[in-house]
Amino acid sequence: MNEPSSRHAGFAPTRWSLVLAAGKHADAPARAALAELCAAYWYPLYAYVRRRGHDADAAADLTQGFFARLIERNDFAAADRERGRFRAYLLAALRHFLADERDRATAEKRGGGAAPLSLDFERADSKWHQEPAVDETPERAYERGFAHELLDRALGRVERDYGARGEARAFAVLVRTLTAPGDAPYRELAAELATSEGAVKVAAHRLRERWRAALREEVAALVDDPADVDDELESLFRALSG
Protein backbone atom coordinates (compact mmCIF):
# COMPACT_ATOMS: atom_id res chain seq x y z
CA MET A 1 0.00 0.00 0.00
CA ASN A 2 1.25 3.47 -0.79
CA GLU A 3 2.12 5.58 2.23
CA PRO A 4 -0.23 8.48 3.03
CA SER A 5 1.20 11.95 2.60
CA SER A 6 2.89 13.60 5.58
CA ARG A 7 0.02 16.03 6.08
CA HIS A 8 -1.88 13.16 7.70
CA ALA A 9 0.73 12.59 10.38
CA GLY A 10 -0.94 12.13 13.76
CA PHE A 11 -4.35 11.28 12.29
CA ALA A 12 -5.85 7.81 12.03
CA PRO A 13 -6.78 7.07 8.40
CA THR A 14 -10.44 7.61 7.55
CA ARG A 15 -12.34 5.21 5.34
CA TRP A 16 -11.82 7.41 2.28
CA SER A 17 -8.17 8.19 2.95
CA LEU A 18 -7.62 4.45 3.33
CA VAL A 19 -9.07 3.95 -0.15
CA LEU A 20 -6.95 6.72 -1.65
CA ALA A 21 -3.79 5.54 0.06
CA ALA A 22 -4.23 2.13 -1.55
CA GLY A 23 -3.69 3.71 -4.96
CA LYS A 24 -3.03 1.23 -7.72
CA HIS A 25 -2.36 -1.56 -5.24
CA ALA A 26 -5.76 -1.78 -3.60
CA ASP A 27 -5.94 -4.32 -0.81
CA ALA A 28 -8.89 -5.97 0.88
CA PRO A 29 -9.31 -3.32 3.61
CA ALA A 30 -9.41 -0.56 1.00
CA ARG A 31 -11.96 -2.41 -1.10
CA ALA A 32 -14.06 -3.08 1.99
CA ALA A 33 -13.86 0.60 2.95
CA LEU A 34 -14.97 1.68 -0.51
CA ALA A 35 -17.83 -0.81 -0.52
CA GLU A 36 -18.94 0.48 2.88
CA LEU A 37 -18.90 4.08 1.69
CA CYS A 38 -20.77 3.27 -1.50
CA ALA A 39 -23.40 1.26 0.39
CA ALA A 40 -23.93 4.20 2.72
CA TYR A 41 -24.16 6.94 0.10
CA TRP A 42 -25.52 5.29 -3.03
CA TYR A 43 -28.97 6.87 -3.06
CA PRO A 44 -27.91 10.36 -4.28
CA LEU A 45 -26.22 8.65 -7.24
CA TYR A 46 -29.40 6.74 -8.09
CA ALA A 47 -31.41 9.98 -7.84
CA TYR A 48 -28.86 11.72 -10.08
CA VAL A 49 -29.28 9.04 -12.77
CA ARG A 50 -33.07 9.34 -12.51
CA ARG A 51 -32.85 13.10 -12.96
CA ARG A 52 -30.76 12.53 -16.06
CA GLY A 53 -33.89 11.04 -17.62
CA HIS A 54 -33.52 7.30 -17.00
CA ASP A 55 -36.48 5.29 -15.79
CA ALA A 56 -36.38 3.29 -12.56
CA ASP A 57 -35.18 0.03 -14.11
CA ALA A 58 -32.45 1.67 -16.18
CA ALA A 59 -31.31 3.77 -13.22
CA ALA A 60 -31.08 0.70 -10.99
CA ASP A 61 -29.13 -1.16 -13.66
CA LEU A 62 -26.75 1.73 -14.26
CA THR A 63 -26.17 2.31 -10.54
CA GLN A 64 -25.29 -1.34 -9.92
CA GLY A 65 -23.12 -1.41 -13.03
CA PHE A 66 -21.28 1.66 -11.83
CA PHE A 67 -20.50 0.08 -8.47
CA ALA A 68 -19.42 -3.17 -10.12
CA ARG A 69 -16.83 -1.32 -12.17
CA LEU A 70 -15.80 1.05 -9.41
CA ILE A 71 -15.08 -1.66 -6.88
CA GLU A 72 -13.88 -4.52 -9.05
CA ARG A 73 -11.70 -2.50 -11.45
CA ASN A 74 -10.16 -0.26 -8.78
CA ASP A 75 -11.20 2.89 -10.67
CA PHE A 76 -10.64 4.93 -7.52
CA ALA A 77 -6.90 4.62 -8.15
CA ALA A 78 -7.27 7.62 -10.48
CA ALA A 79 -8.71 9.85 -7.75
CA ASP A 80 -6.95 13.19 -7.34
CA ARG A 81 -5.59 13.39 -3.80
CA GLU A 82 -5.60 17.20 -3.97
CA ARG A 83 -9.38 17.03 -4.43
CA GLY A 84 -9.80 14.02 -2.21
CA ARG A 85 -13.41 14.29 -1.19
CA PHE A 86 -15.52 11.21 -1.61
CA ARG A 87 -18.64 13.15 -2.60
CA ALA A 88 -16.93 14.99 -5.47
CA TYR A 89 -15.03 11.95 -6.67
CA LEU A 90 -18.13 9.76 -6.69
CA LEU A 91 -20.11 12.11 -8.92
CA ALA A 92 -17.20 12.61 -11.33
CA ALA A 93 -16.72 8.84 -11.58
CA LEU A 94 -20.44 8.32 -12.23
CA ARG A 95 -20.45 10.93 -15.01
CA HIS A 96 -17.53 9.18 -16.66
CA PHE A 97 -19.27 5.82 -16.33
CA LEU A 98 -22.52 7.13 -17.85
CA ALA A 99 -20.61 8.54 -20.80
CA ASP A 100 -18.92 5.17 -21.36
CA GLU A 101 -22.21 3.33 -21.06
CA ARG A 102 -24.17 5.55 -23.42
CA ASP A 103 -23.81 3.08 -26.27
CA ARG A 104 -24.36 -0.04 -24.20
CA ALA A 105 -27.87 -1.29 -23.72
CA THR A 106 -27.82 -4.52 -21.74
CA ALA A 107 -27.26 -5.26 -18.09
CA GLU A 108 -24.80 -8.01 -19.03
CA LYS A 109 -22.55 -5.50 -20.79
CA ARG A 110 -22.80 -2.97 -18.01
CA GLY A 111 -22.30 -5.12 -14.96
CA GLY A 112 -22.16 -8.70 -16.08
CA GLY A 113 -25.12 -9.39 -13.80
CA ALA A 114 -22.91 -8.54 -10.82
CA ALA A 115 -24.44 -6.96 -7.74
CA PRO A 116 -21.52 -5.83 -5.55
CA LEU A 117 -23.88 -4.08 -3.13
CA SER A 118 -27.30 -5.04 -1.83
CA LEU A 119 -29.39 -1.99 -2.70
CA ASP A 120 -33.12 -1.54 -2.16
CA PHE A 121 -34.08 0.11 -5.45
CA GLU A 122 -37.80 -0.30 -4.83
CA ARG A 123 -37.51 1.80 -1.68
CA ALA A 124 -35.19 4.21 -3.49
CA ASP A 125 -37.68 4.81 -6.30
CA SER A 126 -40.47 5.40 -3.79
CA LYS A 127 -38.25 7.91 -1.99
CA TRP A 128 -37.34 9.59 -5.27
CA HIS A 129 -41.01 10.11 -6.17
CA GLN A 130 -41.59 11.74 -2.78
CA GLU A 131 -38.90 14.35 -3.30
CA PRO A 132 -40.13 17.85 -4.17
CA ALA A 133 -40.25 18.58 -7.89
CA VAL A 134 -37.88 21.52 -7.71
CA ASP A 135 -36.35 23.14 -10.76
CA GLU A 136 -32.69 22.29 -10.34
CA THR A 137 -29.95 20.53 -12.21
CA PRO A 138 -29.13 16.86 -11.51
CA GLU A 139 -25.82 18.08 -10.05
CA ARG A 140 -27.50 20.39 -7.53
CA ALA A 141 -29.98 17.68 -6.64
CA TYR A 142 -27.08 15.29 -6.04
CA GLU A 143 -25.36 17.74 -3.69
CA ARG A 144 -28.57 18.33 -1.77
CA GLY A 145 -29.35 14.63 -1.60
CA PHE A 146 -25.87 13.80 -0.38
CA ALA A 147 -26.18 16.42 2.36
CA HIS A 148 -29.49 14.94 3.49
CA GLU A 149 -27.97 11.46 3.59
CA LEU A 150 -25.17 12.72 5.83
CA LEU A 151 -27.60 14.44 8.19
CA ASP A 152 -29.78 11.34 8.39
CA ARG A 153 -26.82 9.03 9.00
CA ALA A 154 -25.51 11.28 11.76
CA LEU A 155 -28.93 11.40 13.38
CA GLY A 156 -29.23 7.62 13.10
CA ARG A 157 -25.95 7.23 14.98
CA VAL A 158 -27.21 9.46 17.77
CA GLU A 159 -30.51 7.59 17.93
CA ARG A 160 -28.68 4.30 18.31
CA ASP A 161 -26.53 5.77 21.08
CA TYR A 162 -29.62 6.92 22.96
CA GLY A 163 -31.22 3.53 22.50
CA ALA A 164 -28.14 1.75 23.81
CA ARG A 165 -28.39 3.81 26.98
CA GLY A 166 -32.07 3.03 27.41
CA GLU A 167 -33.11 6.56 26.40
CA ALA A 168 -35.00 5.79 23.20
CA ARG A 169 -38.15 7.49 24.55
CA ALA A 170 -36.24 10.68 25.36
CA PHE A 171 -34.73 10.74 21.88
CA ALA A 172 -38.12 10.28 20.20
CA VAL A 173 -39.42 13.33 22.07
CA LEU A 174 -36.32 15.54 21.93
CA VAL A 175 -35.64 14.98 18.24
CA ARG A 176 -38.49 17.38 17.48
CA THR A 177 -36.34 20.22 18.80
CA LEU A 178 -33.80 19.73 16.00
CA THR A 179 -36.07 20.82 13.16
CA ALA A 180 -37.19 24.11 14.72
CA PRO A 181 -35.26 24.70 17.95
CA GLY A 182 -36.54 28.25 18.40
CA ASP A 183 -40.17 27.21 18.05
CA ALA A 184 -40.02 23.90 19.88
CA PRO A 185 -42.92 23.46 22.36
CA TYR A 186 -40.67 22.85 25.35
CA ARG A 187 -43.54 22.92 27.82
CA GLU A 188 -45.37 20.17 25.95
CA LEU A 189 -42.20 18.13 25.59
CA ALA A 190 -41.49 18.51 29.30
CA ALA A 191 -44.95 17.16 30.09
CA GLU A 192 -44.35 14.15 27.83
CA LEU A 193 -41.09 13.40 29.60
CA ALA A 194 -42.44 14.22 33.06
CA THR A 195 -39.68 16.72 33.72
CA SER A 196 -39.18 20.48 33.83
CA GLU A 197 -39.06 22.82 30.85
CA GLY A 198 -35.53 23.83 31.81
CA ALA A 199 -34.39 20.22 31.86
CA VAL A 200 -35.82 19.69 28.39
CA LYS A 201 -33.92 22.71 27.05
CA VAL A 202 -30.68 21.37 28.50
CA ALA A 203 -31.36 17.91 27.10
CA ALA A 204 -32.22 19.39 23.71
CA HIS A 205 -28.96 21.32 23.68
CA ARG A 206 -27.02 18.15 24.46
CA LEU A 207 -28.82 16.30 21.69
CA ARG A 208 -27.93 19.00 19.18
CA GLU A 209 -24.28 18.90 20.27
CA ARG A 210 -24.19 15.11 19.88
CA TRP A 211 -25.75 15.39 16.44
CA ARG A 212 -23.17 17.97 15.37
CA ALA A 213 -20.35 15.79 16.63
CA ALA A 214 -21.76 12.77 14.80
CA LEU A 215 -22.09 14.83 11.62
CA ARG A 216 -18.46 15.91 11.83
CA GLU A 217 -17.42 12.29 12.25
CA GLU A 218 -19.45 11.28 9.19
CA VAL A 219 -17.88 14.04 7.10
CA ALA A 220 -14.39 13.26 8.40
CA ALA A 221 -14.71 9.76 6.97
CA LEU A 222 -15.33 11.21 3.50
CA VAL A 223 -12.37 13.56 3.11
CA ASP A 224 -8.72 12.79 2.60
CA ASP A 225 -7.42 15.50 4.92
CA PRO A 226 -8.98 16.18 8.36
CA ALA A 227 -8.38 19.89 7.69
CA ASP A 228 -11.06 19.70 4.97
CA VAL A 229 -13.91 18.84 7.33
CA ASP A 230 -15.07 22.42 7.94
CA ASP A 231 -14.96 23.30 4.25
CA GLU A 232 -16.91 20.18 3.37
CA LEU A 233 -19.53 20.96 6.01
CA GLU A 234 -19.89 24.49 4.69
CA SER A 235 -20.32 23.17 1.15
CA LEU A 236 -22.97 20.70 2.23
CA PHE A 237 -24.95 23.32 4.14
CA ARG A 238 -24.81 25.59 1.09
CA ALA A 239 -26.33 22.75 -0.91
CA LEU A 240 -29.17 22.49 1.61
CA SER A 241 -29.84 26.22 1.70
CA GLY A 242 -29.60 26.56 -2.08
Backbone hydrogen bonds, N-H to C=O, Kabsch-Sander energy under -0.5 kcal/mol:
donor,donor_aa,acceptor,acceptor_aa,energy
2,N,21,A,-0.9
8,H,5,S,-1.7
9,A,6,S,-2.1
11,F,8,H,-2.5
16,W,221,A,-1.7
18,L,14,T,-2.1
19,V,15,R,-1.5
20,L,16,W,-2.5
21,A,17,S,-2.5
22,A,18,L,-1.1
23,G,19,V,-0.7
23,G,20,L,-1.1
25,H,22,A,-2.1
31,R,27,D,-2.3
32,A,28,A,-2.7
33,A,29,P,-2.4
34,L,30,A,-2.5
35,A,31,R,-2.5
36,E,32,A,-2.2
37,L,33,A,-2.2
38,C,34,L,-2.8
39,A,35,A,-2.5
40,A,36,E,-1.5
41,Y,37,L,-1.9
45,L,42,W,-0.9
46,Y,42,W,-1.9
47,A,43,Y,-2.7
48,Y,44,P,-1.8
49,V,45,L,-2.3
50,R,46,Y,-2.2
51,R,47,A,-2.3
52,R,48,Y,-1.0
53,G,50,R,-1.7
54,H,49,V,-1.5
59,A,55,D,-2.8
60,A,56,A,-2.3
61,D,57,D,-2.4
62,L,58,A,-2.8
63,T,59,A,-2.4
64,Q,60,A,-2.3
65,G,61,D,-2.4
66,F,62,L,-2.4
67,F,63,T,-2.0
68,A,64,Q,-2.4
69,R,65,G,-2.0
70,L,66,F,-2.7
71,I,67,F,-2.5
72,E,68,A,-2.0
73,R,69,R,-2.0
75,D,69,R,-0.6
75,D,70,L,-0.9
76,F,70,L,-0.6
77,A,74,N,-1.8
78,A,75,D,-1.7
79,A,76,F,-1.9
81,R,79,A,-0.7
83,R,80,D,-1.7
84,G,81,R,-1.2
85,R,83,R,-2.3
86,F,84,G,-0.5
86,F,222,L,-3.1
89,Y,85,R,-2.6
90,L,86,F,-2.8
91,L,87,R,-1.6
92,A,88,A,-2.0
93,A,89,Y,-2.7
94,L,90,L,-2.1
95,R,91,L,-2.5
96,H,92,A,-2.0
97,F,93,A,-2.3
98,L,94,L,-2.9
99,A,95,R,-2.1
100,D,96,H,-2.0
101,E,97,F,-2.2
102,R,98,L,-0.5
102,R,99,A,-0.8
103,D,100,D,-0.5
104,R,101,E,-2.0
110,R,106,T,-1.7
111,G,107,A,-3.0
112,G,107,A,-0.9
112,G,108,E,-1.0
113,G,107,A,-0.8
114,A,111,G,-2.2
119,L,117,L,-1.0
121,F,119,L,-1.3
124,A,120,D,-2.0
125,D,121,F,-2.7
126,S,122,E,-1.8
127,K,123,R,-2.4
128,W,124,A,-2.6
129,H,125,D,-2.1
130,Q,126,S,-0.9
130,Q,127,K,-0.5
131,E,127,K,-0.6
131,E,128,W,-0.9
134,V,132,P,-2.1
136,E,134,V,-1.4
141,A,137,T,-2.4
142,Y,138,P,-2.2
143,E,139,E,-2.2
144,R,140,R,-2.4
145,G,141,A,-2.8
146,F,142,Y,-2.8
147,A,143,E,-2.0
148,H,144,R,-2.2
149,E,145,G,-2.2
150,L,146,F,-2.1
151,L,147,A,-2.4
152,D,148,H,-2.6
153,R,149,E,-2.6
154,A,150,L,-2.5
155,L,151,L,-2.4
156,G,152,D,-2.4
157,R,153,R,-1.9
158,V,154,A,-1.9
159,E,155,L,-2.6
160,R,156,G,-2.2
161,D,157,R,-2.0
162,Y,158,V,-2.5
163,G,159,E,-2.4
164,A,160,R,-2.4
165,R,161,D,-1.2
166,G,163,G,-1.6
167,E,162,Y,-3.1
171,F,167,E,-2.2
172,A,168,A,-2.4
173,V,169,R,-1.5
174,L,170,A,-3.1
175,V,171,F,-2.6
176,R,173,V,-1.1
177,T,174,L,-2.4
178,L,175,V,-1.5
179,T,175,V,-0.5
180,A,176,R,-0.8
183,D,180,A,-1.1
184,A,180,A,-0.6
184,A,181,P,-0.6
186,Y,184,A,-2.0
189,L,185,P,-2.4
190,A,186,Y,-2.6
191,A,187,R,-1.8
192,E,188,E,-2.0
193,L,189,L,-1.9
194,A,190,A,-0.6
194,A,191,A,-0.6
195,T,190,A,-2.3
200,V,196,S,-1.8
201,K,197,E,-2.0
202,V,198,G,-2.1
203,A,199,A,-2.5
204,A,200,V,-2.8
205,H,201,K,-2.0
206,R,202,V,-2.2
207,L,203,A,-2.2
208,R,204,A,-2.3
209,E,205,H,-2.2
210,R,206,R,-2.4
211,W,207,L,-2.4
212,R,208,R,-2.4
213,A,209,E,-2.3
214,A,210,R,-2.4
215,L,211,W,-2.4
216,R,212,R,-2.3
217,E,213,A,-2.0
218,E,214,A,-2.1
219,V,215,L,-2.5
220,A,216,R,-2.7
221,A,217,E,-1.2
222,L,219,V,-2.0
223,V,220,A,-0.8
224,D,84,G,-1.6
228,D,225,D,-2.6
229,V,226,P,-1.4
232,E,228,D,-2.5
233,L,229,V,-2.5
234,E,230,D,-2.4
235,S,231,D,-2.3
236,L,232,E,-2.3
237,F,233,L,-2.4
238,R,234,E,-1.9
239,A,235,S,-1.8
240,L,236,L,-1.7
241,S,237,F,-2.3
242,G,238,R,-2.3
